[in-house]
Amino acid sequence: MGDQKKQRKKYEKPLIAWDERRLEKDRGVMKHYGLKRKDEILKMESFLRELRRRARNAAAGATEKEKEELLSKCRNIGLIGEEDDTSQILRIELRDILDRRLQTFVSKKAGVGSPAHARQLVVHGHVKVGERTMKSPSFLVPKKLEDKINIDEKLTVDEQ
């Protein structure tokens, strides 16, 4: 089955590598969210594709346990509301998932200059989520930890 220690890709490449419309859209998303590489977009698209596939299977007749697991996962991440059902998962867009990343939450905090600055703060270990120091800008922030994001005040840009 392969070596368990070997890292594997967590995304699929697009069928048409040099599609102009897709490249232009990706450039805009990368600039808005401060992403470094396009594989970050591809990973989030794969995550979204998997959620949608599971939602379609749940609607087609999956067990109640599978439906509840999917709904609780989406509710914990904050992609859907408490009263929503599996059909709401099909309406989730890429921007909804990118808005849940730690880098995006940090960039929206006061005193952080840009998404690139937010990414640097996260990667260098200056951001805590709850009690843990997070160094991954792609961490999807659970709804219950949104208010517990702390940034080292010495490193934020002074707005005067």
C-alpha positions in Angstrom: 0.0 0.0 0.0 3.0 2.3 0.1 5.2 3.8 2.8 3.2 5.4 5.6 6.0 7.9 6.2 5.9 9.3 2.6 4.1 12.5 2.1 1.5 12.6 -0.6 -0.1 15.4 -2.5 -3.4 16.6 -1.0 -4.8 18.0 -4.2 -5.3 17.3 -7.9 -3.9 19.4 -10.7 -6.5 21.0 -13.0 -7.1 19.3 -16.4 -6.1 22.3 -18.4 -2.9 23.8 -16.9 -2.8 27.1 -18.7 -6.5 28.2 -18.8 -6.4 32.0 -18.9 -9.6 32.6 -17.0 -8.7 30.2 -14.2 -5.2 31.7 -13.9 -6.6 35.2 -13.7 -9.1 34.1 -11.0 -6.3 32.4 -9.1 -4.1 35.5 -9.2 -6.9 37.6 -7.7 -7.6 35.0 -4.9 -3.9 34.8 -4.1 -3.5 38.5 -3.9 -6.7 39.0 -1.8 -5.8 36.2 0.7 -2.0 36.6 0.7 -1.4 33.1 -0.5 2.2 32.1 -1.6 1.5 29.3 -4.0 -1.3 28.1 -6.2 -1.2 24.6 -4.5 -2.8 26.3 -1.5 -5.8 27.1 -3.7 -5.8 23.6 -5.1 -5.7 22.0 -1.6 -8.7 24.1 -0.5 -10.6 23.2 -3.7 -9.9 19.5 -3.1 -11.2 19.9 0.5 -14.3 21.6 -0.9 -14.8 18.9 -3.5 -14.6 16.2 -0.8 -17.2 18.0 1.3 -19.5 18.3 -1.6 -19.1 14.7 -2.6 -19.9 13.6 1.0 -22.9 15.9 1.0 -24.2 14.4 -2.2 -23.7 10.8 -0.9 -25.5 11.8 2.3 -28.5 13.2 0.3 -28.5 10.0 -1.8 -29.0 7.8 1.2 -26.0 7.6 3.5 -26.5 6.5 7.1 -27.6 9.0 9.8 -24.2 8.7 11.5 -22.3 9.8 8.3 -24.7 12.7 7.9 -24.2 13.9 11.4 -20.4 13.6 11.2 -20.4 15.7 8.0 -22.7 18.3 9.5 -20.8 18.5 12.8 -17.5 18.9 10.9 -18.9 21.8 8.8 -20.6 23.4 11.8 -17.4 23.2 13.9 -15.4 24.8 11.2 -18.1 27.5 10.8 -19.0 26.8 7.2 -22.7 26.3 7.9 -25.1 27.4 10.6 -26.5 25.3 13.4 -29.9 24.9 11.7 -28.6 24.1 8.2 -28.7 20.7 6.6 -26.6 18.8 4.0 -28.0 20.8 1.1 -26.4 23.9 2.5 -23.0 22.3 2.1 -23.4 22.2 -1.6 -23.6 26.1 -1.5 -20.2 26.5 0.1 -17.7 28.3 -2.1 -13.9 28.5 -2.1 -14.0 32.0 -0.5 -16.0 30.6 2.4 -13.2 28.1 3.2 -10.4 30.6 2.6 -12.1 33.0 5.1 -11.8 30.4 7.8 -8.0 30.1 7.5 -5.8 31.4 10.4 -3.9 33.8 8.1 -7.2 35.5 7.1 -8.3 35.9 10.7 -5.0 37.4 11.7 -5.0 39.7 8.7 -8.4 41.1 9.7 -7.1 41.9 13.3 -6.3 45.5 14.0 -2.6 46.3 13.7 -1.8 43.8 11.0 -0.7 45.6 7.9 -1.5 43.0 5.1 -2.2 39.4 4.5 1.5 38.9 3.8 2.4 40.4 7.2 -0.3 38.1 8.8 1.3 35.1 7.1 4.7 36.0 8.4 3.4 36.4 12.0 1.8 33.0 11.9 4.8 31.2 10.3 7.2 32.8 12.8 5.2 31.6 15.7 3.8 34.9 17.0 0.2 33.8 16.9 -1.6 31.7 19.5 -4.9 30.0 19.1 -6.2 29.2 22.5 -3.1 27.9 24.4 -1.3 26.5 21.3 1.1 28.4 19.1 0.1 27.8 15.5 2.7 28.0 12.7 0.4 26.9 9.9 -1.3 29.7 8.0 -3.7 27.2 6.4 -5.1 26.1 9.8 -8.9 26.2 9.5 -10.0 28.0 12.7 -12.9 26.2 14.5 -15.9 28.4 15.5 -15.2 28.0 19.2 -11.6 29.3 18.9 -12.3 32.4 16.8 -12.2 34.7 19.8 -9.1 33.0 21.3 -6.6 34.2 18.6 -3.9 36.2 20.2 -1.0 38.1 18.4 2.1 39.3 20.1 1.4 43.0 20.4 5.1 44.0 19.9 5.0 42.8 16.3 1.9 44.5 15.0 2.0 47.7 12.9 1.2 50.8 14.9 -1.8 52.7 13.3 -1.3 56.3 14.2 
